[in-house]
Amino acid sequence: MRVIEKHTPYFKVLETLQKSKDCALCVLEKEAVHSYFEAFLYENVNDPGTRDALRESHGYCPFHAHHIAGFHDTLALSILYKDQALLAASFLEKAASHRNILGEWTHHPMCPACRQTVQIRHHYVGILVSGMDEPEMKEAFLKYFHHCLNHFLMVLEGLHDEGLKRELAGRMRERLTGLAGRLEQYCQDCQKNASGETFDSPHRLAWKEALEISTGQKGVFEPLL
């Protein structure tokens, strides 16, 4: 068995696996992206290199633009979008007569927050994958099985132990088929209610679990355009 160095990120992943009632990797990713925006707002809004990168990418993508707006930092947002307004005005002055004007405007580097998100995602998945050689990490991953499908598949892809991969895939199949059964039962309960029976189905919130397994937590798997 390979011995890995246990450092602060390792224990952060382990603790989140043990304590979270949601996908631990979604939780960690959301926290890290939030910290990225906090650092940008409080330290980097006026940094020339940061401002240049945002001009090149035409600002943040729509997903992350609305994320940063949630901080309600009106001064920082005014500085950022003054740049974007001037950039768009300059573009229109030069490109208004071009035939592929939309294509020219949308052809630019990836949003800096999207790049950061990808790095964060692979960072935590890598820690978890390498940590699965440790009994405590493997036990937490199996015991607190709240993983979304996207993060789960990334972990599965990174593992080299074929026996462990089969074990984990079987565990997720069991979870998914059980969830499908609960969703089907809720559909049947709705039909009974429509026929005159009045009762609260114990499966009425199963759709929420299905949604989070399929897509991850809200605000995590943004469209990386």
C-alpha positions in Angstrom: 0.0 0.0 0.0 1.3 3.4 -0.9 1.9 5.8 2.0 0.7 9.3 1.5 1.6 12.5 3.3 -1.3 13.6 5.5 -1.5 17.4 5.4 -4.2 20.0 6.1 -6.2 19.5 2.8 -6.3 15.7 3.4 -7.9 16.2 6.8 -10.2 18.8 5.4 -11.5 16.3 2.8 -11.8 13.6 5.4 -13.7 15.8 7.9 -16.1 17.0 5.2 -16.8 13.5 4.1 -17.6 12.5 7.7 -19.7 15.5 8.6 -21.5 16.6 5.5 -25.0 15.4 4.6 -24.4 16.5 1.0 -21.7 15.7 -1.5 -18.5 16.5 0.3 -16.7 17.5 -2.9 -19.6 19.9 -3.8 -19.3 21.5 -0.4 -15.5 21.9 -0.6 -15.7 23.3 -4.1 -18.4 25.9 -3.2 -16.4 27.0 -0.2 -13.2 27.4 -2.3 -14.9 29.3 -5.1 -16.5 31.6 -2.5 -13.0 32.2 -1.0 -11.7 33.0 -4.5 -14.3 35.7 -5.0 -13.7 37.1 -1.5 -10.0 37.4 -2.3 -10.7 39.1 -5.6 -13.1 41.6 -4.1 -11.0 42.5 -1.2 -7.5 42.3 -2.7 -7.4 42.2 -6.5 -10.1 44.4 -8.0 -7.5 47.1 -8.8 -4.7 44.7 -9.6 -3.6 45.5 -13.2 -2.9 41.9 -14.1 -6.3 40.8 -12.8 -8.1 43.6 -14.7 -6.2 42.7 -17.9 -7.2 39.0 -17.6 -10.9 40.0 -17.1 -10.8 42.3 -20.1 -9.4 39.5 -22.2 -12.1 37.1 -21.1 -14.8 39.8 -21.3 -15.4 39.6 -17.6 -16.8 36.6 -15.8 -19.1 34.2 -17.5 -22.9 34.8 -16.7 -22.8 32.1 -14.1 -19.9 33.6 -12.1 -21.0 37.2 -12.8 -24.2 36.6 -10.9 -22.2 34.8 -8.2 -20.0 37.8 -7.6 -23.0 40.1 -7.7 -24.3 38.2 -4.6 -21.5 39.8 -2.6 -23.2 43.2 -3.1 -19.9 45.0 -3.4 -21.1 47.9 -5.5 -17.8 49.7 -5.7 -15.9 46.6 -6.9 -18.7 45.8 -9.4 -18.7 49.3 -10.7 -14.9 49.2 -11.3 -15.2 45.8 -13.0 -18.2 46.6 -15.3 -16.9 50.1 -16.2 -14.1 48.1 -17.9 -16.6 45.8 -19.6 -18.7 48.7 -20.8 -15.7 50.5 -22.3 -14.5 47.2 -23.9 -17.9 46.6 -25.5 -18.1 50.2 -26.8 -14.6 49.9 -28.3 -15.5 46.6 -29.9 -18.7 48.0 -31.5 -16.8 50.9 -32.9 -14.5 48.5 -34.8 -16.8 45.6 -35.5 -20.3 46.9 -36.1 -20.0 46.3 -39.9 -18.6 42.8 -39.6 -20.8 39.9 -40.6 -19.9 37.5 -37.7 -20.1 40.1 -35.0 -21.5 37.7 -32.4 -18.9 35.1 -33.1 -16.1 37.7 -32.8 -17.4 39.0 -29.5 -17.8 35.5 -27.9 -14.4 34.3 -29.1 -12.2 34.9 -26.0 -10.4 33.1 -23.2 -12.2 31.2 -20.5 -13.6 33.1 -17.6 -11.0 33.3 -14.8 -13.4 31.9 -12.2 -14.1 28.9 -14.5 -10.4 28.2 -14.7 -10.1 28.5 -11.0 -13.1 26.2 -10.5 -11.5 23.5 -12.7 -8.3 23.7 -10.7 -10.2 23.5 -7.4 -12.3 20.5 -8.6 -9.2 18.5 -9.7 -7.3 19.5 -6.5 -9.9 18.0 -4.1 -10.7 15.0 -6.3 -7.0 14.3 -6.4 -6.7 14.4 -2.6 -9.6 12.1 -2.2 -8.4 9.6 -4.8 -4.9 9.4 -3.4 -6.3 9.3 0.1 -8.4 6.2 -0.7 -5.4 4.1 0.1 -6.0 5.1 3.7 -8.6 3.1 5.6 -10.1 6.2 7.3 -10.7 7.9 4.0 -12.1 4.8 2.3 -14.4 4.2 5.3 -15.7 7.8 5.3 -16.3 7.7 1.5 -18.3 4.5 1.8 -20.1 5.3 5.1 -21.3 8.8 4.3 -22.4 8.1 0.8 -23.8 11.4 -0.3 -21.8 11.9 -3.5 -23.2 13.6 -6.6 -22.7 11.6 -9.8 -20.3 14.0 -11.5 -17.8 14.1 -8.6 -18.3 10.3 -8.0 -17.4 9.5 -11.6 -14.3 11.7 -11.4 -13.2 9.8 -8.3 -13.9 6.5 -10.0 -12.0 7.5 -13.1 -8.9 8.4 -10.9 -8.8 5.1 -9.0 -6.4 2.3 -10.1 -7.7 -0.4 -7.7 -10.2 -2.3 -10.0 -11.7 -4.2 -7.1 -12.4 -0.9 -5.2 -13.9 0.6 -8.4 -16.3 -2.3 -8.8 -17.3 -2.0 -5.1 -17.9 1.8 -5.4 -19.8 1.4 -8.7 -22.0 -1.2 -7.1 -22.7 1.0 -4.2 -23.8 3.9 -6.4 -25.9 1.6 -8.6 -27.7 0.4 -5.4 -28.3 4.0 -4.4 -29.6 5.0 -7.8 -31.9 2.0 -8.2 -33.3 2.5 -4.7 -33.9 6.2 -5.4 -35.6 5.3 -8.7 -37.9 3.0 -6.7 -38.8 5.8 -4.2 -39.5 8.1 -7.1 -41.8 5.6 -8.8 -43.6 5.0 -5.4 -44.1 8.8 -5.2 -45.7 8.8 -8.7 -48.0 6.0 -7.6 -48.9 7.9 -4.4 -49.8 11.0 -6.5 -52.1 8.8 -8.5 -53.8 7.6 -5.3 -54.2 11.1 -4.1 -55.7 12.1 -7.5 -58.2 9.2 -7.0 -59.4 10.5 -3.7 -57.1 9.0 -1.1 -55.6 11.7 1.1 -52.2 11.2 2.6 -48.7 12.6 2.6 -46.3 10.4 0.7 -43.0 9.7 2.6 -41.2 10.0 -0.8 -42.3 13.5 -1.7 -38.8 14.9 -1.4 -37.0 12.1 -3.2 -36.8 14.3 -6.3 -34.5 16.7 -4.5 -32.0 13.9 -3.8 -32.3 12.8 -7.4 -31.6 16.3 -8.7 -28.5 16.7 -6.5 -27.1 13.3 -7.5 -27.6 14.2 -11.2 -26.4 17.7 -11.2 -24.4 18.3 -8.0 -25.4 21.0 -5.5 -26.8 24.3 -6.8 -24.0 26.6 -7.9 -21.3 24.0 -8.4 -21.3 22.6 -11.9 -21.6 25.7 -14.0 -21.5 25.7 -17.8 -17.8 26.1 -18.7 -18.2 28.2 -21.9 
